[in-house]
Amino acid sequence: MDNPMLSLLSLQRQAMNTPAPTIEELQNIESGAWFSKLSLSLRQAILSRASLRRLSDGKALATRGSPAEEWCGVAKGAVRISSVSLSGKQVTLTYAEPGTWFGDIALFDGLPRTHDADAHGETTLLAVRKADFKELLSQHVELYDALLRLNCRRLRLMFDHFEDLNTRPLQARLAKQILLLARSYGVPQGEEIRIGLALAQEDLAQLLGASRQRVNQELKGFEREGAVRVEPTRLVVLSRDKLLAISER
């Protein structure tokens, strides 16, 4: 079935001689938990002002201390948000998944970017320039309320993360993280779920504030329990129920 929003965007992009998102990329945006709750008029207004950017793996999107110029939605792939430790080591803080919008905070307060952002795998973004973002805010009061709710959710998730970090064992936190990755990047294959996001054990360790060695030990335990299978740069969920049980220990 034809997607009317995709058809509208295609016509607009043809008129501007710029590429249009694929059906998959647009569906990833439209089905996002935050974006999908906006009114049709606001969704159309945002998409009409967004330019398509396709980035290769590792391509830098923003650096810490740089001025904020864009508000972005992830249409495909992932954006790695990271920081540099006191020892000079790059540390991954989170990954922005398909359907996620980010970059609005720095556009609101006018301060520089607080973290580095780069593409993790082949990544597609819809980018709204600062001027267009300000125009959307002036024309759609709904966007203020929607972004306020979005940032409240970010704060809740951040507090949950801090609570888990200080009160739950690594085993439970790792199981919870794998379940989240399976929800965002899971590709069902029979009774198994292959996580499409390529992550090394060091990446997982950084997300959990643990060492790679400890994460490796816990993953081996998950394998023995039949909860996951570990492959090079990939995790395969064998039993969601077993992971849920582990996450609640």
N, C-alpha and C positions, 0 to 999 in steps of 0.2 A: 504494500500500500504506500502511495506517495506521502511524504511528510511535508505538510504545507509550510512549516517553518524553514525546512531545508530548501524548498523551492523558492521561497522568498529570499533567503540568503544567497542562493545561487544566482538569482537575477541581479541582486545588488552587487555581488562580486563581479559578475560579468560586466556590469556597467562601469565598475571601478577598475576592471582588468586585474583583479586580485583573486587568489585561489579561495575556494569555498571548502568548508569542512566536509568530510565524508559522512555518510549516514551513521556509521559507528561512532565517530567523534561527536557528532551533534547529539546523538542519543545519550552518550556518556554525560554530556553537559545537562541535557534536559531532565535526566533521571536523577541528578544529584539531589541529595536530601534537602539542601537549602534552596537551590535554584528552582526546583520543581514546585515549591510552595508560593512562588511569586506570581503575581497576576500576569495574564497573557500579554498585556500591553507593556509591562515592565520587562518581561523576558525578551520580547521583540525589540524593545528599545536598546537593551544591553547588547544583544547579538548584532544589531544593526551598526553599533559603534565599535565592535570588536574586530580586530585584525588577526588573521591566522598566522601563527608562527610554528614552524616545525624545526625542532632542535635535535641534533645528534647526541649520542650518549656522552655525558661529561661537559657539554656546552654550558658555559656560564650564563646565567640569566641576570643575577644581581650579586653584588659584593657588599660586604659589611662596610658601612660608612658612605656608600654611594647615595646620591639623591633618589628619592622615589619618583618614578615617572610613569608607572603602569600598575593597573589592577588586572590580575590574571585568573583565568579559569583553566584547569587542566582537562583537556579533551581526550588525551590518550597518554599512556606512559606514567611517569611520576617525576616530581620535582623534589630533589634532596635538599633539605634545609639543614645547614650545618654551621658550626662555629669552630674557632681555633682555640685550643687549650693553652695554658700558660707555657707548656713545653713546646708549643708550636705544632701540635698534632691536630689534624682535621677531625672533628667529632660530629657524627650524624645525630641530629636531634629528632627529626621526624621526616616523613615522606608525604608530600601532598599528592593524593590519589586522584584518579579521574572523577570529575564532578565537584572537586574542591576549588573554591575561589580564595585567593590570598593576595596580600599586598595592600589592603585597604587601610590598615592601621597607620602606616607611614604617610599615606595620602591625607589622612585626617589630621594628624598632629604636625605634619610638615617636617618631621625629623628624618635623619638619614636611616637607611636600612640597618637593622640590628644584626642580621645574619647573612651568610652566603647562601645562594640558591643556584643549583645547576641541574641539568637534565639527567635523570637516571634511566638509561635506555633511550630508545627512540621516543621522543615526546612531542606532543602537539599541544599548543596553548592558544587560548583566545585572549588577546591582550587589549585592554581598554586604556587609552592614553589618559593622563592626569586631567587634561582639560575636559575631555569627554566624560570622565568620572564625575567631575564637579558639576557638569551640565546635567547629568543624570540625577544627581542629588537635588539640584534646583528644580527640576521638572517633575520628579517623582518622590513625594514625601514618603511613600511606602518603602523606598530603598533605605532611608534612615532607620526605620523600625526593623527592617529585615537584617541590616548589618549589625544593629544593636543585639538582636537575638543571636546572630551568628557569633559575635564576640563573647556573649554570655556563655554560649555552648563551649567555646574555646577555653574560657576560664574554668568551667566545670571539669572539662577533660584534663586540664592542667593540674587542678587540685586532686583529681582522681589519681593521676599519674604520681604526684608527690606522695599521696597516701599509700599507694601500692609500693612505691620505692622504699618507704620507711616502715611498713607494717607487714608486707607479704614476702615470703621466701622467693628466691630466684626461680625455682621450679614453677610456682604458680604464675609468676609474672611472664615467664617465657611461654607457658601454655596459652595465656590470655593474648599475648602478642601474636602468636601463630594463628589463633582463631580470628583475630582482627585482620590479619593479612589474607586469610582464606576468604573472609567476607568481601574484602575489597578487590582482591586479585585472583580469587579462586577460579579454576577452570575444571568443572566436573568431568571426570573420566570414569564412568561406571560408578562404583562405590567409593572411589578415591577422589580427592580434590587436589589438583596440582596448583601450587601458588605460582602465578605467572611472573611475579616480580623477582628478578634475580638479586639475591642477597647472600653475601658471604657471611660466615659465622661472626666475623669481626663487625659487620654491619649490625647484626642482631645484638651483639654484645654492647655496642655503643648505644643502641636504642634503650637498652635495659640497665645501663650503668654498671655493667659487669665485665669481667675479663673473658676473652675468647675461650680460654681453657675451661672455665666454669660452664659456659654455655655449651661447649662441646660435650662435657660430661653429662649435662642434663639432657641433651638431645639423644645421646646414646641410651639413657634411661628411658626416654620416650619411645625409642625404637624397640627396646626390649619389651615394653608394655604393649606394643602394637598400635601406638597412637599416631606415629609419623614414620616416614621413610626419608632419610637424608640423602640427597643427591648433590653433585657438584653445583653450587650456586642456586639450588632449588630445594624446596621442601614439599613433600607430598603428605597431605593429611589422610590417614587411613581410618581414623575413627574420631569424629567430632565429640561423641559422647565421652570417650576416654580423656580427650583434651579438656573438656568441660569439668570432668571430675578432678583432674589434676589442678586446674586453675582455681578450684574451690578448697584445696587442701590447706 
